[in-house]
Amino acid sequence: KIAEFKSLIVNKDVNFETEIEYLTSREDELEKQKDELLSKYVQRKTFGDKLQELIAAKGMKNSDVYNKAGIDRKYFSNVCNRNKHRPSKKRVYLLSLALELDLEETKDLLARAEWASEPQTEMELIVQEAILNRKYDIFALNEELERKTGKILDDWKD
């Protein structure tokens, strides 16, 4: 009986050690996954962060951008500094035009503001075409929009 008992203890010790090894490897794996997710989260800039990065990259001042886009300074400040403030789709496009962004940069900003990046309306298709063709003049774009749709950017409803 003592031999049986010793055998059970040895087997339990082996099973216990195997279980500890498994849990330790699983813990390491989960820690690695957590680090990867945290890294992705940290790398993912908010709309406001990305907007400020683009403004700096273009060598512009905030006032240059919001004035050119025809956006109120207070609204602009809220968009840049409040992570929960979601800019309207129209204003994302106005900022993209003011910054003279390409279509990929514009789509990235739209995504950061949680908007679909593919055109949903004729107006949006025309705006994206203008950006694609690097036609950033908002007044000229409004004329084209009015000619084709009977509306201008100020008429845009999200």
C-alpha positions as CSV (number, residue, x, y, z in Angstrom):
1,K,0.0,0.0,0.0
2,I,2.9,2.4,0.7
3,A,4.2,1.7,-2.8
4,E,0.8,2.5,-4.3
5,F,0.6,5.6,-2.3
6,K,4.1,6.7,-3.4
7,S,3.1,6.0,-7.0
8,L,0.0,8.2,-6.7
9,I,2.0,11.0,-5.1
10,V,4.6,10.8,-7.9
11,N,1.9,10.8,-10.6
12,K,0.2,13.7,-8.9
13,D,3.4,15.6,-8.7
14,V,4.0,15.0,-12.4
15,N,0.5,16.0,-13.3
16,F,0.9,19.1,-11.0
17,E,4.1,20.1,-12.6
18,T,2.6,19.6,-16.1
19,E,-0.4,21.7,-15.1
20,I,1.9,24.5,-13.8
21,E,4.0,24.4,-17.0
22,Y,0.8,24.6,-19.1
23,L,-0.6,27.5,-17.1
24,T,2.8,29.3,-17.2
25,S,3.0,29.0,-21.0
26,R,-0.7,30.1,-21.3
27,E,0.0,33.1,-19.1
28,D,3.0,34.1,-21.2
29,E,0.8,33.7,-24.4
30,L,-1.9,35.9,-22.9
31,E,0.6,38.5,-21.7
32,K,2.0,38.7,-25.3
33,Q,-1.5,39.1,-26.7
34,K,-2.3,41.8,-24.2
35,D,0.9,43.6,-25.1
36,E,0.1,43.4,-28.9
37,L,-3.4,44.8,-28.3
38,L,-2.1,47.6,-26.1
39,S,0.5,48.4,-28.7
40,K,-2.2,48.6,-31.4
41,Y,-4.4,50.8,-29.2
42,V,-1.6,53.2,-28.4
43,Q,-0.6,53.4,-32.0
44,R,-4.2,54.2,-33.1
45,K,-4.4,57.9,-32.9
46,T,-7.7,59.7,-32.3
47,F,-9.2,61.9,-34.9
48,G,-7.9,65.0,-33.1
49,D,-4.4,63.6,-32.7
50,K,-4.3,62.6,-36.4
51,L,-5.6,66.0,-37.4
52,Q,-3.0,67.8,-35.4
53,E,-0.3,65.5,-36.9
54,L,-1.5,66.4,-40.4
55,I,-1.6,70.1,-39.7
56,A,2.0,70.0,-38.4
57,A,3.1,67.9,-41.4
58,K,1.6,70.5,-43.8
59,G,3.4,73.3,-41.9
60,M,0.1,75.0,-41.2
61,K,-1.4,76.7,-38.1
62,N,-4.7,75.6,-36.6
63,S,-6.2,78.9,-37.5
64,D,-5.1,78.5,-41.2
65,V,-7.0,75.2,-41.3
66,Y,-10.3,76.1,-39.6
67,N,-10.5,79.5,-41.4
68,K,-9.9,77.8,-44.8
69,A,-12.4,75.1,-44.0
70,G,-15.0,77.7,-42.8
71,I,-15.2,76.0,-39.4
72,D,-15.8,77.8,-36.1
73,R,-12.7,77.9,-33.8
74,K,-14.7,76.5,-30.9
75,Y,-15.9,73.6,-32.9
76,F,-12.4,73.0,-34.2
77,S,-11.0,73.0,-30.7
78,N,-13.6,70.5,-29.5
79,V,-12.8,68.2,-32.4
80,C,-9.1,68.4,-31.7
81,N,-9.2,68.1,-27.9
82,R,-12.3,66.0,-27.0
83,N,-11.9,62.3,-28.0
84,K,-15.7,61.8,-27.6
85,H,-16.6,64.7,-30.0
86,R,-17.4,63.1,-33.4
87,P,-17.0,65.6,-36.2
88,S,-19.7,65.6,-38.9
89,K,-18.8,64.0,-42.2
90,K,-19.2,67.3,-44.0
91,R,-16.6,68.9,-41.6
92,V,-14.2,66.0,-42.1
93,Y,-14.3,66.7,-45.8
94,L,-13.9,70.4,-45.3
95,L,-10.8,69.8,-43.1
96,S,-9.5,67.4,-45.8
97,L,-9.9,70.0,-48.4
98,A,-8.4,72.7,-46.3
99,L,-5.4,70.5,-45.6
100,E,-5.2,69.4,-49.3
101,L,-5.2,65.7,-48.3
102,D,-5.1,62.9,-50.7
103,L,-8.0,60.5,-50.9
104,E,-6.3,57.9,-48.7
105,E,-5.6,60.4,-45.9
106,T,-9.2,61.6,-46.2
107,K,-10.5,58.1,-45.9
108,D,-8.3,57.6,-42.8
109,L,-9.7,60.7,-41.2
110,L,-13.3,59.6,-42.0
111,A,-12.6,56.2,-40.4
112,R,-11.1,57.8,-37.3
113,A,-14.3,59.9,-37.0
114,E,-16.2,56.6,-37.4
115,W,-17.7,57.4,-40.8
116,A,-17.9,55.1,-43.8
117,S,-15.1,56.0,-46.2
118,E,-16.9,54.9,-49.4
119,P,-19.3,57.5,-50.9
120,Q,-22.9,57.2,-49.7
121,T,-24.4,60.0,-51.8
122,E,-23.9,61.8,-55.1
123,M,-22.6,64.8,-53.2
124,E,-20.0,62.7,-51.4
125,L,-18.9,61.1,-54.7
126,I,-18.3,64.5,-56.2
127,V,-16.3,65.7,-53.1
128,Q,-14.2,62.5,-53.2
129,E,-13.6,63.0,-57.0
130,A,-12.4,66.6,-56.3
131,I,-10.0,65.3,-53.6
132,L,-8.8,62.5,-55.9
133,N,-8.2,65.1,-58.7
134,R,-6.5,67.5,-56.1
135,K,-9.2,70.2,-56.7
136,Y,-9.2,71.7,-53.2
137,D,-11.0,75.0,-53.9
138,I,-14.1,74.9,-51.7
139,F,-15.8,77.7,-53.7
140,A,-15.3,75.9,-57.0
141,L,-16.4,72.6,-55.4
142,N,-19.6,74.3,-54.2
143,E,-20.3,75.6,-57.7
144,E,-19.8,72.1,-59.2
145,L,-22.0,70.6,-56.5
146,E,-24.8,73.2,-57.1
147,R,-24.6,72.6,-60.8
148,K,-24.8,68.8,-60.5
149,T,-27.0,68.3,-57.4
150,G,-28.6,71.7,-56.7
151,K,-26.9,71.7,-53.3
152,I,-23.7,73.1,-51.8
153,L,-21.6,71.8,-48.9
154,D,-23.6,73.9,-46.4
155,D,-26.7,71.9,-47.3
156,W,-25.0,68.6,-46.4
157,K,-26.9,66.7,-43.7
158,D,-25.2,63.7,-42.0
